[in-house]
Amino acid sequence: MVRPRPDTPDAAYSPSAFHGEAVAFGVTAFREGHDRIGVHLRLTSPSGDESLHRLDPAGDGFDRWWTNVALLEEGTWTFHFESFADDFATWHHAAHVKVLAGVDVPLMLEMGALLCERGAAERDRPAAERRMLTEMAEQFRADAGTEPLSLIDDPRLEAAFTARPLQSLVTVGSDRDLLVERERAGVGAWYEFFPRSEGAKLRKDGTVKSGTFRTASKRLPAVARMGFDVVYLPPIHPIGRTNRKGPNNSLTPGPGDPGSPWAIGAAEGGHDAVHPDLGTLADFRAFVRAAAAEGLEVALDLALQASPDHPWVTSHPEWFTTLPDGSIAYAENPPKKYQDIYPINFDNDPEGIRAEVLRIVRHWIAQGVRIFRVDNPHTKPLQFWEWLIREVNAEHPDVVFLAEAFTRPAPLQGLAMAGFQQSYTYFTWRNTKEELEEFLSSLAHETADFLRPNLFVNTPDILTEYLQYGGHAAYVIRAAIAATAAPVYGVYAGYELFENVARPGSEENIDNEKYEYKFREWEAIDAAGSSLAPFLTRLNEIRRDHPALRQLRNLTVHWSDDDAILVYSKHLDAALSPTGESDTILVVVNVDPHSVRETTVHLDTRVWGVEPGEAFGVTDLITGAQWTWTDHNYVRLDAFREPVHILRIEGQR
């Protein structure tokens, strides 16, 4: 047996899953010759319960065996695979072939009788099954003289020896660990907003009175009504004044410009303080409680960097990089420059930095925070994150870390293996059918054992050309794909208002909220019917109604004759579903926001148990339209009216 799954690229790390996730367990197993084998998965739950699961052959000619198990207990599971000579399956195959050929019939019947007697002697079999096997042994030896195939193919035999196979030559693989974390670690709809903008007031003199935690809490019911689960706040700490950025990342701020929240630290405090304009620590705790009352969790930004005014700069200058001219190096990501931010140098005092960051995280956990979105983790040592997440999760297993890892594949995956429960991905830059097919398949089947994608459609830093020039259709398309392709996705406030004007030469919104207050007339826009909020609400309703969409590993890409029509399904078997019923969602989307497309889609309907050519019903969960489909269907998707079908497959049990 080789390459068991779930697995990670580095054996030093264990794979992971989330509560309720249907995990694919697979292994390569074979033996010499033509005798048949069987494979079992033996699972031990964190509480010590043991279960045995039979694997099915993949049928691909590569000796791969698979089964899916829904894991319903948090903590560390152990598992191993057991392969064995399946004596009944070997006999059944040989007997069937030989009886049809009229060869060795008496011998095959006697061998069947001996197998039945062997099974009947096993004391762990139910008494009724042992009696049945004893009777079958007698029938194999009786001079019925007529229809041996009816005995050989008796379904009671196959059922008995499938449930409790006759095993020999058992090979047991080594134990492996699998961490199962809470559901929110792998399932959720995120909504990001800046609390300082919510409730901000423009004074008569042109200055702005900042929004506060109290005014921002008034936005929470609307976020909850849209069906989001997590409200994510950028840094809420005091903001430095030295090199403060003005509008559009300029170096010339006005006296009332608030600066970037990521330029953390001022005379009022550092990472353990809240900005005085937002309120007090007690006000923040009240905001967390208000969010919880709406069914929302609060995610807080963890940005390990400092403004030139941060208390660390004077108390721990060794935590930063000093240049030959005596100045401290500020952050750069060419061509971007962040003169208002000093990156931390982890080489000079790693133990001191570790202790301080752990203190900060514990501080915010004490305020009710259980989710942290980590800014640029790939610019810090991987070993640091492995240590920090292990320390925090040992004390608080429910704490979730999201990596803003817009970086190369190797460090992105390395951070996930090191413990990050979620990660941003390259989703925002995967826009064509071909790109999305490869990307989504990879997320579902190549890295799902250790990396959970959070498909944010936009961020304060990312307004792609697709959104800039795709019009309203682009916003509908991207939200529909993000919400259905993965169990975790997110939007940054303003997405529902189609904010698509970029600062010239950049992928950022013009008048970026990172550097100034943003005034949005939520209620007026909703009343005018010009918001995407109803569509986002419907997407989140569909996600909650359909457990197939709350899974990552169950995505199947199908085909179309058009290079802009993307087709994929999410299927969950009844045995794995919390509802006890099978659930299948089929998504057909026109990824070209500028066109009307007509084509034929081609479906592998066997994924949801329908044979090719058989008819089945579908219901469009956006429009309510119903059709009868087969494995080949005509579709017309008008990007300006209806760019996507989200179809429920009907009649499943």
C-alpha positions in Angstrom: 0.0 0.0 0.0 1.4 3.4 -0.9 0.4 7.1 -0.8 -2.6 7.0 1.6 -5.0 10.0 1.5 -5.7 12.3 3.2 -2.1 13.4 3.1 0.2 16.4 2.9 3.2 17.1 0.7 5.4 17.1 3.8 5.1 14.1 6.1 6.0 16.4 9.0 2.5 17.8 8.9 -0.9 16.2 9.3 -3.9 16.6 7.1 -6.9 18.4 8.4 -10.7 18.6 7.9 -13.6 20.4 9.5 -16.6 19.1 11.5 -19.1 17.5 9.1 -16.8 17.4 6.2 -17.0 14.4 3.9 -13.4 13.4 3.7 -12.1 11.2 0.8 -9.9 8.4 2.2 -7.8 6.6 -0.5 -5.0 4.2 -0.8 -3.1 2.2 -3.5 -3.3 -1.5 -2.7 -2.6 -4.6 -4.8 -1.3 -8.2 -4.6 0.4 -10.6 -7.0 -1.6 -12.7 -9.4 -5.3 -12.6 -10.0 -6.8 -13.2 -6.6 -9.1 -10.5 -5.3 -8.4 -8.2 -2.4 -10.3 -5.9 -0.2 -9.4 -2.8 1.7 -10.7 -1.4 5.0 -10.3 2.0 6.6 -10.1 1.8 10.4 -10.9 5.1 12.1 -10.5 6.0 15.7 -12.3 9.2 16.9 -10.8 11.7 19.4 -13.1 10.1 22.1 -11.8 6.6 21.3 -14.7 5.2 19.2 -13.4 2.8 16.5 -15.2 2.2 13.1 -14.4 0.1 10.1 -15.2 1.3 6.5 -15.0 -0.8 3.3 -13.2 0.9 0.4 -14.4 0.6 -3.2 -12.0 0.2 -6.1 -11.7 3.3 -8.2 -12.0 1.2 -11.4 -9.3 3.3 -13.1 -6.8 0.5 -13.6 -4.3 2.0 -11.1 -5.2 -0.1 -8.0 -6.7 2.9 -6.2 -9.3 2.3 -3.5 -11.6 5.0 -2.0 -14.3 5.8 0.5 -15.8 9.0 1.9 -16.6 9.5 5.6 -18.3 12.4 7.2 -16.3 13.3 10.4 -18.6 14.5 13.2 -16.2 15.0 16.1 -13.7 17.7 16.6 -10.2 16.8 17.6 -7.4 14.5 16.4 -8.5 11.3 14.7 -6.2 8.4 13.8 -6.6 6.2 10.8 -5.0 3.4 9.0 -5.7 1.1 6.1 -5.9 -2.7 6.1 -5.7 -4.7 2.9 -6.5 -8.4 2.8 -7.0 -11.3 0.5 -10.8 -11.4 -0.1 -11.3 -15.2 -0.2 -15.0 -15.0 -1.0 -14.5 -12.5 -3.9 -11.7 -14.6 -5.4 -13.9 -17.8 -5.2 -17.0 -16.0 -6.5 -15.2 -14.7 -9.6 -13.6 -18.1 -10.4 -16.8 -20.0 -9.7 -18.9 -17.8 -11.9 -16.5 -18.1 -14.8 -15.9 -21.8 -14.5 -19.6 -22.8 -14.1 -20.5 -20.8 -17.2 -17.7 -22.7 -19.0 -18.8 -26.0 -17.5 -15.3 -26.5 -15.9 -14.7 -27.8 -12.4 -18.3 -27.3 -11.3 -18.3 -29.8 -8.4 -15.1 -28.4 -7.1 -16.3 -24.8 -7.2 -19.5 -25.8 -5.3 -17.5 -27.7 -2.7 -15.2 -24.6 -2.3 -18.3 -22.5 -1.8 -19.6 -24.9 0.9 -16.3 -24.7 2.7 -16.4 -20.8 2.6 -19.9 -20.8 4.0 -18.9 -23.2 6.8 -15.9 -21.0 7.6 -18.1 -17.9 7.7 -20.7 -19.7 9.9 -18.0 -20.6 12.4 -17.1 -16.9 13.0 -18.7 -16.0 16.4 -18.9 -12.2 15.6 -21.5 -12.8 12.9 -25.2 -12.4 13.8 -26.9 -15.7 14.6 -29.3 -15.4 11.7 -26.5 -14.9 9.3 -24.6 -18.0 10.6 -27.7 -20.1 10.2 -28.1 -18.8 6.6 -24.5 -19.7 5.8 -24.9 -23.2 7.3 -27.9 -23.8 5.1 -26.1 -22.5 2.0 -23.2 -24.9 2.7 -25.7 -27.8 2.7 -27.3 -26.6 -0.5 -23.9 -26.4 -2.3 -23.4 -30.1 -1.4 -26.9 -31.2 -2.2 -27.5 -33.0 -5.4 -29.7 -30.2 -6.8 -28.1 -31.0 -10.1 -29.5 -28.0 -11.8 -28.7 -24.4 -11.3 -25.4 -23.8 -9.5 -25.3 -20.2 -10.6 -28.3 -19.4 -8.6 -26.4 -20.5 -5.5 -23.2 -18.8 -6.4 -24.9 -15.5 -7.2 -27.3 -15.6 -4.2 -27.3 -11.9 -3.0 -27.4 -13.0 0.6 -23.9 -14.4 0.2 -22.5 -11.2 -1.2 -24.2 -9.1 1.4 -22.8 -11.3 4.2 -19.3 -11.4 3.0 -19.2 -7.8 2.0 -20.2 -6.7 5.5 -17.9 -9.2 7.2 -15.4 -10.4 4.6 -13.4 -13.6 4.9 -9.9 -12.3 5.2 -6.5 -13.8 4.9 -3.0 -12.4 4.4 -4.0 -9.1 6.2 -1.6 -6.2 5.8 -2.0 -3.3 8.2 -0.7 0.2 7.3 0.8 2.6 9.8 -1.4 5.0 11.9 -1.8 8.5 10.7 -3.4 11.6 12.3 -6.2 13.8 10.9 -7.2 17.0 12.7 -10.9 17.8 12.6 -11.6 21.5 13.5 -14.8 23.3 14.1 -17.2 23.9 11.2 -16.5 27.6 11.0 -12.9 26.7 10.2 -14.1 25.4 6.9 -17.6 26.9 6.3 -18.7 30.5 6.3 -19.6 33.6 4.4 -17.5 36.6 5.3 -18.2 40.3 5.1 -15.5 42.9 5.5 -16.2 46.5 6.5 -14.3 49.4 8.2 -16.1 50.4 11.4 -14.8 54.0 11.1 -16.8 54.5 7.9 -20.1 53.1 9.4 -21.8 56.1 11.0 -19.1 58.6 9.9 -20.4 62.2 9.6 -19.2 65.0 7.4 -19.0 68.2 9.4 -19.8 71.6 7.9 -16.1 72.5 8.0 -15.3 69.6 5.7 -13.7 67.4 8.4 -15.1 64.0 9.3 -16.4 62.6 12.6 -15.4 59.0 12.7 -17.8 56.2 13.0 -17.5 54.2 16.2 -18.1 50.6 17.4 -21.5 51.8 18.5 -22.5 53.3 15.1 -20.9 50.3 13.3 -23.0 47.9 15.3 -26.0 49.4 13.5 -24.7 47.9 10.3 -24.7 44.4 11.7 -28.4 43.5 11.3 -28.1 44.3 7.5 -25.0 42.1 7.2 -26.9 39.3 9.1 -30.0 39.7 6.9 -27.8 39.1 3.8 -26.9 35.7 5.4 -23.2 36.3 6.3 -21.6 34.4 9.1 -18.5 36.4 9.8 -17.9 40.2 10.0 -14.2 40.9 9.4 -12.7 44.2 10.7 -9.4 45.7 9.5 -7.1 46.7 12.3 -8.9 48.7 15.0 -5.8 50.0 16.7 -4.3 53.5 17.0 -2.9 54.8 13.7 0.6 56.4 13.5 1.0 60.0 12.4 4.6 59.9 11.1 4.5 59.4 7.3 0.7 59.0 7.5 -0.8 58.3 4.0 -3.4 60.6 2.5 -6.1 59.9 0.0 -5.1 57.3 -2.7 -1.9 56.4 -0.9 -0.5 59.9 -1.3 2.3 61.3 0.9 0.4 64.5 1.6 -2.3 63.8 4.1 -4.6 66.6 5.3 -5.0 67.3 9.0 -8.2 65.3 9.1 -7.1 62.3 7.1 -7.4 59.1 9.2 -4.5 57.2 7.7 -4.2 53.5 7.0 -5.4 51.2 9.8 -2.4 48.9 8.9 0.0 51.6 10.1 -0.5 50.4 13.6 0.6 52.2 16.8 0.7 55.7 18.2 1.0 57.4 21.5 -2.4 56.0 22.4 -1.0 52.4 22.2 -0.2 49.5 20.0 -1.7 46.2 19.0 -3.5 45.7 22.3 -5.3 49.0 22.1 -8.3 50.4 20.2 -8.3 53.6 18.3 -9.8 56.3 20.5 -12.1 57.5 17.6 -13.7 54.0 17.6 -14.4 53.9 21.3 -13.0 51.9 24.2 -12.2 48.3 24.8 -15.5 47.9 26.5 -17.2 49.3 23.3 -15.4 46.7 21.3 -16.6 43.9 23.6 -20.2 45.3 23.2 -19.7 45.2 19.4 -18.7 41.5 19.6 -21.8 40.8 21.7 -24.0 42.7 19.3 -22.6 40.7 16.4 -23.2 37.4 18.3 -26.8 38.5 18.9 -27.2 38.6 15.1 -25.6 35.2 14.6 -22.3 36.7 13.5 -18.7 36.1 14.6 -16.2 38.9 14.5 -12.9 38.3 12.8 -10.1 40.7 13.7 -7.1 41.6 11.6 -3.7 40.5 13.0 -1.0 42.6 11.2 2.4 42.1 12.7 4.0 45.5 11.7 4.2 48.9 13.2 4.0 52.6 12.4 7.0 54.7 13.2 5.1 55.9 16.2 4.4 52.4 17.7 5.6 52.0 21.3 7.7 49.0 20.1 9.9 51.4 18.0 11.4 52.9 21.2 11.0 49.9 23.6 12.3 47.3 21.2 14.2 48.9 18.3 15.9 45.5 17.7 12.6 44.2 16.4 13.1 46.3 13.2 15.7 46.5 10.4 18.1 49.4 10.7 19.7 50.6 7.4 23.3 51.8 7.1 22.2 55.4 7.3 20.6 54.7 10.7 17.0 54.9 9.5 14.5 52.0 9.9 13.4 50.2 6.8 9.8 50.7 5.8 7.7 48.2 4.0 7.8 47.8 0.3 6.1 45.5 -2.3 7.4 47.1 -5.5 6.0 49.2 -7.0 4.0 49.8 -3.8 5.7 51.6 -1.0 4.4 51.8 2.6 6.4 54.6 4.2 4.0 54.5 7.1 4.8 50.9 8.1 7.9 49.3 9.6 8.0 45.5 9.1 9.2 43.4 12.0 12.6 41.7 11.8 12.1 38.2 13.4 15.8 37.4 13.3 17.1 39.7 16.2 14.9 38.7 19.1 12.6 35.8 18.1 11.8 34.7 21.6 10.8 38.2 22.6 8.7 38.7 19.6 7.0 35.3 20.1 6.1 36.2 23.7 4.6 39.6 22.7 2.5 38.3 19.8 1.2 35.4 21.9 0.2 38.0 24.6 -1.6 40.1 22.0 -3.5 37.2 20.6 -4.5 36.0 24.0 -5.6 39.6 24.8 -8.1 39.7 21.9 -9.3 36.2 22.6 -10.2 37.5 26.1 -12.3 40.2 24.4 -14.3 37.5 22.6 -12.5 37.2 19.3 -12.1 33.6 17.9 -11.1 34.4 14.3 -8.0 36.2 13.1 -7.3 37.3 9.6 -3.5 37.5 9.4 -2.0 40.2 7.2 0.9 39.1 4.9 1.9 35.9 6.8 4.3 34.9 4.1 6.6 37.8 5.0 7.2 36.2 8.4 9.0 33.0 9.3 7.0 29.8 8.7 8.3 28.3 12.0 6.8 31.3 13.9 3.3 30.6 12.6 3.6 26.9 13.2 4.6 27.7 16.8 1.9 30.4 17.4 -1.0 28.5 16.0 0.0 25.4 17.9 0.2 27.4 21.1 -3.1 29.2 20.6 -5.0 26.1 19.5 -3.7 24.1 22.4 -5.4 26.5 24.7 -8.4 27.4 22.4 -9.0 24.8 19.7 -11.9 26.9 18.3 -9.6 29.8 17.3 -9.4 30.1 13.5 -6.6 31.8 11.5 -7.0 33.0 7.9 -3.8 33.6 5.9 -3.8 36.6 3.6 -1.2 34.6 1.6 -1.2 36.2 -1.8 2.2 34.6 -2.7 3.8 31.8 -4.5 2.3 28.3 -4.3 5.0 26.8 -2.1 4.8 29.4 0.8 1.0 29.5 0.4 0.7 25.8 0.9 3.4 25.8 3.6 1.4 28.2 5.7 -1.6 26.0 5.3 0.3 22.9 6.4 1.8 24.9 9.3 -1.7 25.4 10.8 -3.6 28.2 9.1 -7.2 27.0 8.9 -8.1 29.1 5.9 -6.2 30.9 3.1 -6.8 33.6 0.5 -6.0 32.2 -2.9 -5.5 33.3 -6.5 -9.3 33.2 -7.1 -9.5 36.9 -7.9 -7.1 36.4 -10.8 -8.7 33.3 -12.3 -11.4 34.5 -14.6 -11.6 32.4 -17.8 -13.3 29.1 -18.1 -10.0 27.3 -18.6 -8.4 29.0 -15.6 -11.3 28.3 -13.4 -11.6 24.7 -14.3 -8.0 24.0 -13.4 -8.1 26.2 -10.3 -11.3 24.9 -8.8 -10.4 21.3 -9.5 -7.0 21.8 -7.8 -8.6 23.3 -4.7 -11.1 20.4 -4.4 -8.9 17.5 -5.2 -5.2 18.3 -5.0 -4.8 20.5 -1.9 -8.0 20.0 0.1 -6.3 17.7 2.6 -4.5 20.6 4.1 -5.5 23.9 2.5 -9.0 25.5 2.8 -9.6 28.3 0.4 -11.5 31.4 1.3 -12.7 32.8 -2.0 -12.9 36.5 -1.4 -14.3 38.3 -4.5 -12.6 41.6 -3.7 -10.6 43.3 -1.0 -9.6 46.9 -0.3 -6.4 46.1 -2.2 -7.9 44.1 -5.1 -10.2 45.4 -7.7 -9.3 43.3 -10.8 -9.8 44.4 -14.3 -12.6 41.8 -14.6 -14.6 43.8 -12.1 -13.5 47.2 -13.3 -14.7 46.6 -16.9 -17.2 43.7 -16.6 -20.1 45.8 -15.4 -22.9 44.4 -13.1 -22.7 41.0 -14.8 -19.1 40.6 -13.6 -20.2 41.1 -10.0 -23.0 38.6 -10.3 -20.7 36.0 -11.9 -17.9 36.3 -9.5 -20.1 36.1 -6.4 -22.0 33.1 -7.8 -18.8 31.2 -8.4 -17.3 32.1 -5.1 -20.4 31.2 -3.1 -20.9 27.8 -4.8 -17.5 26.5 -5.6 -16.1 26.5 -2.0 -17.7 26.4 1.4 -15.9 29.7 2.5 -16.1 32.9 0.6 -16.1 36.6 1.3 -16.9 40.1 0.1 -15.6 43.5 1.0 -18.2 46.2 1.6 -19.1 48.1 -1.5 -19.2 45.0 -3.7 -22.9 45.0 -3.5 -22.9 48.6 -4.8 -20.8 47.7 -7.8 -17.9 50.0 -6.8 -15.7 49.4 -9.8 -13.7 52.6 -10.4 -10.0 52.0 -9.9 -7.1 54.4 -9.1 -5.4 54.9 -12.5 -2.8 52.2 -13.1 -3.7 50.1 -10.1 -6.0 47.3 -9.0 -7.3 49.4 -6.1 -10.5 51.3 -5.8 -10.1 55.0 -6.3 -10.6 57.0 -3.1 -9.6 53.8 -1.3 -11.2 53.3 2.1 -7.7 52.3 3.4 -6.8 56.0 3.5 -10.1 57.8 4.0 -13.6 57.5 5.2 -16.2 56.0 2.9 -19.8 57.3 2.9 -22.3 54.8 1.6 -26.1 55.4 1.5 -27.0 51.8 2.2 -30.7 52.3 2.8 -31.3 54.6 -0.1 -29.5 52.4 -2.5 -31.4 49.3 -1.3 -34.7 51.2 -1.6 -33.8 52.2 -5.2 -33.3 48.5 -6.0 -29.8 49.1 -7.4 -27.9 46.9 -4.9 -26.6 43.4 -5.3 -27.6 42.7 -1.7 -30.7 40.7 -2.7 -28.6 38.4 -4.9 -26.0 37.9 -2.2 -28.8 37.2 0.2 -30.2 34.5 -2.1 -26.7 33.0 -2.6 -26.3 32.7 1.2 -29.8 31.2 1.5 -28.9 28.5 -1.1 -25.7 27.8 0.7 -27.5 27.2 4.0 -30.2 25.1 2.4 -27.8 22.8 0.5 -25.2 20.8 2.4 -23.5 19.9 -0.8 -22.3 23.6 -1.0 -20.9 23.3 2.5 -18.3 20.8 1.3 -15.0 21.4 -0.5 -13.9 18.0 -1.9 -17.0 17.2 -3.8 -16.6 19.5 -6.9 -16.8 17.9 -10.3 -16.1 19.8 -13.5 -18.3 19.0 -16.5 -18.1 20.2 -20.1 -19.6 22.6 -22.5 -19.0 23.4 -26.2 -18.4 27.0 -25.5 -15.1 28.4 -24.2 -17.0 30.8 -21.8 -19.5 28.4 -20.3 -18.2 26.9 -17.1 -20.0 23.9 -15.7 -19.5 22.1 -12.3 -21.5 20.2 -9.8 -21.4 19.7 -6.0 -22.8 16.4 -4.9 -23.3 14.9 -1.4 -24.5 11.3 -0.9 -27.4 10.7 1.5 -25.2 8.7 3.8 -22.9 11.7 4.2 -25.5 14.4 4.4 -26.9 15.9 7.7 -30.4 15.8 6.2 -30.2 12.1 5.3 -31.0 12.9 1.7 -28.7 13.3 -1.3 -28.1 16.8 -2.4 -26.7 17.9 -5.8 -26.2 21.5 -7.1 -25.2 22.1 -10.7 -23.8 25.5 -11.7 -23.7 26.7 -15.3 -22.2 30.1 -15.7 -21.2 32.4 -18.5 -17.8 33.8 -17.4 -17.8 36.4 -20.3 -19.7 39.4 -18.7 -20.0 41.1 -22.1 -21.9 38.4 -24.1 -24.9 36.2 -24.7 -23.9 32.6 -25.1 -25.7 29.6 -26.4 -24.2 26.1 -26.3 -24.7 22.5 -25.3 -23.5 21.3 -21.9 -22.4 17.7 -21.3 -22.8 16.2 -17.9 -21.4 13.1 -16.2 -24.8 12.4 -14.5 -23.3 9.2 -12.9 -21.9 11.6 -10.3 -25.4 11.9 -8.7 -26.6 8.4 -9.6 -28.3 9.0 -12.9 -27.3 6.8 -15.9 -26.4 8.6 -19.1 -29.4 9.3 -21.3 -31.9 9.2 -18.4 -34.0 12.3 -17.8 -34.1 14.2 -14.5 -35.6 17.4 -13.2 -33.8 20.6 -12.4 -34.9 23.8 -10.7 -33.1 27.1 -11.1 -32.7 28.3 -7.5 -32.3 31.9 -8.7 -35.3 32.3 -11.0 -37.5 29.3 -10.0 -37.6 28.0 -13.6 -37.9 24.2 -14.0 -36.8 22.0 -16.8 -36.3 18.3 -17.7 -32.7 17.6 -18.6 -30.5 14.7 -19.7 -26.7 14.4 -19.9 -26.7 16.7 -22.9 -28.6 20.0 -22.7 -28.9 23.3 -24.6 -28.4 26.4 -22.5 -28.6 30.1 -23.2 -27.0 32.5 -20.7 -27.3 36.2 -21.2 -24.7 38.0 -19.2 -26.8 41.2 -19.1 -29.9 39.4 -17.7 -29.1 35.9 -16.4 -25.5 34.9 -16.5 -25.7 31.9 -14.2 -27.9 28.9 -13.5 -27.7 27.4 -10.0 -29.7 24.2 -10.5 -31.0 21.8 -7.9 -31.2 18.2 -9.2 -34.6 17.0 -8.3 -35.9 13.6 -7.0 -33.0 12.5 -4.9 -33.2 10.5 -1.7 
